[in-house]
Each structure stands twice: as C-alpha cells, then as structure tokens.
C-alpha cells in the first residue's frame, strides 16, 4: 500500500495518508482539526488549496467543484493522495468565494 505525506502549510501539521484513504479520514484519526460537515463533497467546508502535489477526487468534480477548481483545490472528504502534498486548509474555491460575496451584497439591499 502506497502512502504519501500530507503537509498542512502554516500549521506545522504533517500526516501520512494511504492512496486508499481520504485525507479527511486520516485527519480525524490523527486528531487534526480539519473542518468538515457533510463528508460527501457537497458542503465544501473541508476544502483546501493544493499548493503542491496531486490528488484523486473524481467524485468531487461531479459534486461541489468545477473541473478547473478540482485542479487547484481538494475536498479532503473525497480526495486521496497520488503524491506527497502540501495543502493550505480553509482556502475555498473561487465559486464559493464569489457566492459568499454575492450573498453579502444581497443582504445589504
């Protein structure tokens, strides 16, 4: 079984994750405080920007991420490492950031 190192930039936290395991499930096992809610790729709470490395998350592209976003962001509840990774937790894809900005603008109307 192939394992890869996943480093969370800016936190000093590093874990080893099997290619058969999601990043989120390993975080939970290790006591890493990775945000999540639905655990099925819909809420995007567990997203992280991929700074370095590759993940397999084909289901995520059919759920919460666009194909383009899936190249730069991992949904840790779906993503399985294909290489060593550097992730920046709490970074959301542009579609989420744009939706949030739109919601704020409407709230002021």
C-alpha positions as CSV (number, residue, x, y, z in Angstrom):
1,X,0.0,0.0,0.0
2,X,1.5,3.3,-1.1
3,X,1.5,6.1,1.4
4,X,2.1,9.8,0.9
5,X,3.0,12.7,3.2
6,X,0.4,15.5,3.5
7,X,1.7,18.7,5.0
8,X,-0.7,21.5,6.0
9,X,1.2,24.7,5.4
10,X,1.4,27.3,8.1
11,X,0.3,24.8,10.8
12,X,3.3,22.5,11.3
13,X,1.0,19.5,10.9
14,X,2.0,16.6,8.7
15,X,0.3,13.2,8.3
16,X,0.9,10.1,6.3
17,X,-2.1,9.0,4.1
18,X,-2.6,5.9,2.1
19,X,-3.8,6.2,-1.5
20,X,-6.8,4.2,-0.4
21,X,-7.8,6.6,2.3
22,X,-9.3,10.1,2.2
23,X,-7.3,13.0,3.6
24,X,-10.2,13.9,6.0
25,X,-10.5,10.4,7.4
26,X,-6.8,10.3,8.2
27,X,-7.0,13.8,9.8
28,X,-9.8,12.6,12.0
29,X,-7.7,9.5,13.1
30,X,-4.8,11.8,13.9
31,X,-6.8,14.4,15.8
32,X,-6.1,17.1,13.2
33,X,-8.7,19.9,13.3
34,X,-9.8,19.8,9.7
35,X,-13.2,21.4,9.1
36,X,-15.9,19.3,7.6
37,X,-19.7,18.9,7.7
38,X,-21.4,16.6,5.1
39,X,-18.4,14.3,4.3
40,X,-19.8,13.7,0.8
41,X,-18.3,16.6,-1.2
42,X,-21.4,18.9,-1.2
43,X,-20.8,21.5,1.5
44,X,-17.2,22.3,0.6
45,X,-16.3,23.0,4.3
46,X,-13.3,20.7,4.1
47,X,-11.7,22.3,1.0
48,X,-8.0,23.1,0.9
49,X,-5.9,24.7,-1.7
50,X,-3.4,22.3,-3.3
51,X,0.0,24.1,-3.1
52,X,2.0,21.1,-4.3
53,X,1.1,17.5,-5.4
54,X,-1.8,15.6,-6.9
55,X,-5.0,14.1,-5.6
56,X,-7.6,11.7,-7.0
57,X,-11.1,13.2,-6.4
58,X,-13.2,12.4,-9.5
59,X,-16.4,12.3,-7.5
60,X,-15.7,15.9,-6.2
61,X,-15.8,17.2,-9.8
62,X,-19.4,15.8,-10.1
63,X,-20.4,17.4,-6.8
64,X,-19.1,20.7,-5.4
65,X,-16.1,21.6,-7.6
66,X,-15.8,22.5,-11.2
67,X,-13.2,20.6,-13.3
68,X,-10.9,23.7,-13.2
69,X,-11.3,24.1,-9.4
70,X,-10.5,20.4,-8.8
71,X,-7.0,21.0,-10.2
72,X,-6.2,23.6,-7.5
73,X,-8.5,22.6,-4.6
74,X,-9.0,19.4,-2.7
75,X,-12.2,18.4,-0.9
76,X,-10.4,16.5,1.8
77,X,-13.5,14.3,2.4
78,X,-13.2,12.9,-1.1
79,X,-9.5,13.4,-2.0
80,X,-7.0,10.6,-1.9
81,X,-3.3,11.5,-2.4
82,X,-1.5,10.4,-5.5
83,X,1.8,12.1,-4.4
84,X,3.2,13.9,-1.4
85,X,1.1,17.0,-0.8
86,X,1.2,20.5,0.6
87,X,-2.3,21.8,1.4
88,X,-3.5,25.2,2.7
89,X,-6.6,24.4,4.8
90,X,-9.5,26.7,4.9
91,X,-9.0,28.0,1.4
92,X,-12.1,27.9,-0.7
93,X,-12.6,27.7,-4.5
94,X,-13.5,30.9,-6.3
95,X,-17.1,29.7,-6.9
96,X,-17.6,29.6,-3.2
97,X,-15.9,32.9,-2.5
98,X,-18.0,34.5,-5.3
99,X,-21.2,33.1,-3.9
100,X,-20.4,34.4,-0.4
101,X,-19.7,37.8,-1.7
102,X,-23.0,37.8,-3.7
103,X,-24.9,36.8,-0.5
104,X,-23.4,39.7,1.4
105,X,-24.3,42.2,-1.4
106,X,-27.9,41.0,-1.4
107,X,-28.2,41.2,2.4
108,X,-27.5,44.9,2.2
109,X,-30.2,45.6,-0.5
